[in-house]
Amino acid sequence: MKMEERRSDIVVKSCEFSGLKKVDPKDNPFGLRPEQLGDKPYNAVDITLVIVNRSQDEKQINLYTISKPDVPNSAQTSWGQNYTIGAQEEKTIRYTIPMFCMSASDYKDYTGPIRYLVR
């Protein structure tokens, strides 16, 4: 997936999704409550965002992510993270999001909704 959306001098240059991977709930990389995870491995996906600051000044941004698998739509997660991007800097941000209830066969045709709000 490629995109270029503007917020003043901040540009989301690209957004890439990996294939699904299995995450052991004992690892709990998302800081979720144990009752949210259960005891079986679940699917997750790696995201790589490239964000560019085209201004001559350092910028503070908040990257707010909303993930709601649509097959089925019983789980929703959202979170925000603050980042500092230097003047004329291109920053690569990598993270993993859970895709609860999403099978590999459903994921190959998955088009969203995963949304990113950069403010």
Protein Blocks (a to p, Z undefined) as FASTA:
>chain_A
ZZdddehjaccfbdcddddddddfklopnopafklnomadcdddddddddddfbfbdcdd
ddddddddfbdckbccdddddddddehiacddddddddehiafklmmmpgbjcddddZZ
